[in-house]
């Protein structure tokens, strides 16, 4: 069974092309997940009160058709069968019955204070479950080892990027990485894989590296200590 929320697209979620950006789509998806957590329990804040948090490790976004200001959409989310230390969640956005975007993600349940990773089955969650999505590309990807990547620039993680944990919110990454990968005027992301390797706290300076191979853009962010923060695989189309 899927949890469904209805939204009217906010004009502020549209980008330079007057369509909803990849980050904007992800925000609607994740708000729906938060609504499910509140409705079925435990909520995100209840988990925090117990010293726990879900931390995203991977997500694959498929963006089929652009969403525009004031579109009326339905956003669905559901958990899928999970094992070990990986908690799976899927998302779908429809407009007028047409599928506009889908995503599949993997999460870890982590102790906020001790960073302990908890396994599926340690706690009872009531979140609705359904079958996993089969997207065109898997959640896992790998940047080719022999692909030379150039330094595209640097970015300091600021207040506007952060979530309640003091790190860059995962929904911020798609737009930031798209902007470093290619000029976005007249272009939109249609497929994006994101792998989150370590958190980027406020004040952290990220070095952003980019390469393109056969129409696929690869982006990697690296922290000051040399630790990889995130990696992305992005495919664009002209608008």
N, C-alpha and C positions, 0 to 999 in steps of 0.2 A: 504494500500500500504506500502511496506517495502523499507527502504533505504539500499542499498547494496554497499559495498566496497570490493575490491579485494586486497589480501596481499600475499606476499611470507614470510613464517615463518622465522624469524631471528634466527640464531643459538644461540644467547645469551638468547633466551627465553626458551631454553631447560634446564632440570635439571640434577640431578645426575644419572637419568635413561635414559638420552638422549631422553626424551619426554617433550612436553610443559607442564609446571606446571599449577596448577589451577590459580595462579596469572597471568601467561602469557596468558592464555585463556581469562581471564577477561579483561586484557589490550586491546586485540584486539577488544573485544566487546565494550568496552567503548570508544575506539578511533573511532569506527564506529558511536556511538551515538554523539560524538563531531562533526564528519563530517556532520551528519544529521542536527545538530543544526546550524552549519555554513551555510549549503546549503539552509535550509528552514527558518531559523531565528525564534527567535533571537539566536545568538551564545552564547557560555558560557561566552566569554569576554564581549559581549554586555550586558548580564544579570548582570555581575559584575559591569559594568559601571552604571547600574541603581540601584545598591545596593542590588542585588538579587543573590541567588545561589540555585541550586538544591542540596539537601543533602540526601544521601541514608539512608534509614531506614532498609530495608530488601532485601535480594536477595537469590534465590535458583539457584544453578548451577547444571546441569546434564551433566556429562562428559562421553560420550558414548564410544568413541574410542580415543586412544592417537594420538596427532598431533606431527609431527617430523620436524626436521630442513629442511628448504627449501620447505616444502609442500606448494602448491598453494591452497589458501582457498578463499571462499567468506563468508563475514561476514554481516549478516542482522540485522537490528534493527527497531523497530517501537513502537510507543506509543499505549496503549490500553485504552478503555473507563475508565475514572477516575471520582471520585466523592469526595466531601468533601475536605479534606486537603491532600489526597493521590494521587500522580501522578504515573501511572503505565507505565512500559517500559519492552519490551521483546527483546531477542536476539537469534540468531541462527548462527552457523558456519557450513558450509558444505565443503567437499573436494571431488571433482569429483562427485558431485551430492549426496553424502552420508552425512547424518546429523551426525556431530561429537560432537557437544555440543549445549546446549540450556540453557537459563536462563530467569527468570522472576524476576522483581525488583519493589520496591516501594520507592518513593522519596517524600520529602517535599520541598516546595518552601519557602525559609527563607530569611528574611531581614538580610543582613550582619551586619549592625550596631546595629539594635534593636532586632534581633533574632525573629521578628514577623513571625508567620507562616501564609502564604497566602493560600487561598482556590482556588480550580479549578474554572476557569471562571473569576477570577479577572483580568487576563491579557490575551491578544490574542496571542496564539502560533500557528505556521503553521506546526508543526511537523506531519508527516504522521501517520495515525492511522490504525490499523488492529485488527483482533481478538486476544484475549489472548491465550497464550500457556497453555496446560494442561500437566503439568509435573507429574512424578511419586510421588513426594513429594511436599507438599504445601510450600509457602514462610514462613508461620508461623510455629514455633515449640516451644517447651518448654522443658527446662532441668528439669527432674523430681525433685521435691522439696526434696525428701528423698534420693537422690543420693549423697553419700559422694564424694567430689572432693578433690584431693590432690594438694598441691602447686608444680607445675612442674618447676617453675623458675621465673625469673624476666627479664624484657627487658626495656631499656631506648629508648624512641622515639628519633631518630636522624635525622640529615639533610637529609640523603638518604631516609628516610621514608616519608618525608613531601611533601605536595602539596602546591599550591600557597597560601592557607589559613593558612599555618603553622601547620597543623595537619597531622597525619598519613593518607596517601592516602588509600582509601578503597580497591584499587587493591593490596595493600601490605599485607592485612590481611590473605588471603587464605594460602599463602606459610608459613607465620610466624606461624599461628595456626596449620597447618598440621605438621610442624617441631617439635612443642612442644607436639603434640598428639601422634606421633609414629615415629619410625625410618623410613625414607623415601626411603632408598636403597631397590630396588625391590618392591616398593609399589607406588600406585598413588591414588588420590582421584577420586571417581566416582560420588559422590553426596555430596553437601555441602550447608547447610543453614547458612546464616549469619544474625545476628541481631545487628544493631549498635545503642547503647543506648546513648553514649556521646562521644564527640571528644577527641582525645588524642594528645595534643599539643607537639611540640618539647621540649625535656627536661623532659617530664613526664615519671615516672617509672611505668610500668605495672607489676602487679603480675598475673601470668598465672596459672590457675587451670585446671585440666583435670580429666576426669573419662570415663570409658567405660562400656557399658551395652548392651549385646546381639549383639555385633559387631558394635555398633554405638559409636563413640567417641564424647564426649562433651567437649568443651573448653570455659572457661570464663576468660576475662581479667578485672582486677580491678585496678583503679587508686589509688594514694596515699591517697586520701581523702575518700576511701571506695566506691566511685561511680563505678558502672559497666560500663565498656567501650564497650565491645562487647561480644557476645556469638555465638558459632558455634556448628553445628551438622554435623559430617563428617562420611562418609562411604568410606572405602578403598577397593582396590582389589590388589592382587598380580600380578606383571608384569612377 
